[in-house]
Amino acid sequence: MGFSGWPTEAVEFFQGLRADNTKAYWNANQAVYEASVREPMAGLLGELSGEFGPGRIARPYRDVRFRADKSPYKTEIYAILDRGGQPVRAELHVPAALGYFGMTAAQLERYRRAVDDETGGAQLAGVVQPSPAPVPGEQPITGSAACSASPPVSPPS
């Protein structure tokens, strides 16, 4: 199965889970999770495996043993790909965001130059948009973390 994006049902699933993070909600919506969240992630991993190596999807259950927040389920899906010993993480968060974690010093320098460049920076500004309003009761995200990219932006090479 190829990756064609996450359907609206995936976003709705996570919005519902954030509002009602209980076993009852999970059990009632597990089929939606499998079809609209997990299967698209598996398709994405299949497409990325040629370039980034094999990947594995993280389990949806949170380890609550040492947390003040005892919500049993993660409100995002992510996968780790092994790119020659350097892990790469693919994630879906609601509200959606795009990021690149663990850049090398050289990659970070190229990224900073691209952002500062009049042409590259203008292109980036054209796709970066403020993130949607936070879910009631959550801490709003501010600063540079308050932007999400759509469509995806490739990291500078």
C-alpha positions as CSV (number, residue, x, y, z in Angstrom):
1,M,0.0,0.0,0.0
2,G,1.5,3.4,-1.0
3,F,1.3,6.5,1.1
4,S,-1.2,9.1,-0.1
5,G,-1.5,11.1,3.1
6,W,-3.5,10.7,6.2
7,P,-7.3,10.9,5.8
8,T,-9.5,13.4,7.7
9,E,-10.5,10.5,9.9
10,A,-7.0,10.3,11.3
11,V,-7.1,13.9,12.4
12,E,-10.6,13.4,13.8
13,F,-9.4,10.2,15.6
14,F,-6.6,12.1,17.4
15,Q,-8.9,15.1,18.2
16,G,-11.3,12.7,19.8
17,L,-8.5,10.9,21.7
18,R,-7.2,14.2,23.0
19,A,-10.7,15.0,24.3
20,D,-11.4,11.5,25.7
21,N,-8.1,9.6,26.3
22,T,-9.8,6.5,27.8
23,K,-9.9,2.8,27.1
24,A,-13.6,3.1,26.1
25,Y,-12.8,5.7,23.4
26,W,-9.9,3.5,22.2
27,N,-12.0,0.4,22.0
28,A,-14.8,2.1,20.2
29,N,-12.4,3.7,17.6
30,Q,-9.6,1.1,17.3
31,A,-10.7,0.2,13.7
32,V,-10.5,3.9,12.7
33,Y,-6.9,4.0,14.2
34,E,-5.9,0.9,12.2
35,A,-7.4,2.0,8.9
36,S,-6.8,5.7,9.0
37,V,-3.7,6.1,11.2
38,R,-1.6,3.0,11.3
39,E,-2.0,1.7,7.8
40,P,-1.1,5.1,6.2
41,M,2.0,5.2,8.4
42,A,2.9,1.7,7.3
43,G,2.6,2.9,3.7
44,L,4.8,5.9,4.4
45,L,7.4,3.6,6.0
46,G,7.3,1.4,2.9
47,E,8.0,4.3,0.6
48,L,10.7,5.7,2.8
49,S,12.5,2.4,3.5
50,G,14.5,2.5,0.3
51,E,16.2,5.7,1.3
52,F,16.1,5.6,5.1
53,G,16.1,1.9,5.8
54,P,13.6,-0.2,7.7
55,G,11.2,1.5,10.1
56,R,9.1,0.5,13.0
57,I,5.9,2.2,14.2
58,A,5.9,3.1,17.9
59,R,3.2,1.5,20.0
60,P,0.2,3.7,20.8
61,Y,0.2,2.9,24.5
62,R,1.9,5.3,26.9
63,D,4.1,4.2,29.7
64,V,2.3,5.9,32.6
65,R,4.3,4.4,35.5
66,F,6.4,7.5,36.2
67,R,4.1,10.2,34.8
68,A,1.8,12.6,36.5
69,D,-0.5,12.4,33.5
70,K,-1.9,8.9,33.4
71,S,-3.6,9.2,30.0
72,P,-3.2,5.7,28.6
73,Y,-2.7,6.5,24.8
74,K,-0.3,8.6,22.8
75,T,-2.0,11.4,21.0
76,E,0.3,11.1,18.0
77,I,1.8,8.4,15.8
78,Y,5.5,8.2,15.0
79,A,7.9,5.8,13.5
80,I,11.7,5.5,13.8
81,L,13.7,4.7,10.6
82,D,17.3,3.5,10.8
83,R,19.3,5.6,8.3
84,G,22.6,3.8,8.6
85,G,22.8,4.0,12.3
86,Q,21.3,7.5,12.6
87,P,17.6,7.3,13.5
88,V,15.1,9.4,11.6
89,R,11.7,10.0,13.1
90,A,8.5,10.4,11.1
91,E,5.5,11.7,13.0
92,L,1.9,12.8,12.7
93,H,0.7,15.2,15.4
94,V,-2.6,17.0,15.6
95,P,-2.4,19.9,15.0
96,A,0.0,18.7,12.3
97,A,3.6,19.9,12.1
98,L,6.7,19.0,10.2
99,G,10.1,18.9,11.7
100,Y,13.6,17.5,11.3
101,F,15.2,16.2,14.5
102,G,18.8,15.6,15.0
103,M,20.5,17.5,12.2
104,T,24.2,17.2,12.0
105,A,26.2,20.5,12.3
106,A,26.6,20.7,8.5
107,Q,22.9,20.1,7.9
108,L,22.0,22.7,10.4
109,E,24.3,25.2,8.9
110,R,22.8,24.6,5.4
111,Y,19.3,24.9,6.8
112,R,20.2,28.2,8.5
113,R,21.7,29.6,5.2
114,A,18.6,28.5,3.3
115,V,16.3,30.3,5.8
116,D,18.4,33.4,5.7
117,D,18.6,33.4,1.8
118,E,16.3,35.9,0.2
119,T,15.0,33.3,-2.4
120,G,15.0,30.2,-0.2
121,G,13.8,32.0,2.9
122,A,10.9,33.6,0.9
123,Q,9.9,30.1,-0.4
124,L,10.0,28.7,3.1
125,A,7.9,31.7,4.4
126,G,5.4,30.9,1.6
127,V,4.7,27.4,3.0
128,V,5.0,28.1,6.7
129,Q,1.7,29.0,8.3
130,P,0.6,29.6,11.9
131,S,-0.6,26.5,13.6
132,P,-4.3,26.2,14.5
133,A,-5.6,27.2,17.8
134,P,-4.7,24.8,20.7
135,V,-7.1,22.4,22.1
136,P,-9.0,23.9,25.1
137,G,-7.0,23.4,28.3
138,E,-3.7,22.9,26.6
139,Q,-0.7,25.2,26.7
140,P,-0.5,27.2,23.5
141,I,2.7,26.7,21.4
142,T,4.5,30.0,20.7
143,G,7.6,31.2,18.9
144,S,9.2,29.3,16.1
145,A,7.5,26.1,17.3
146,A,4.1,27.6,16.5
147,C,4.5,27.1,12.7
148,S,3.6,24.1,10.7
149,A,4.7,23.5,7.1
150,S,2.2,22.5,4.4
151,P,3.1,21.1,1.9
152,P,6.2,19.2,3.3
153,V,9.5,21.0,2.8
154,S,12.5,18.9,2.0
155,P,15.6,19.6,4.2
156,P,18.4,21.4,2.4
157,S,20.9,19.2,0.8
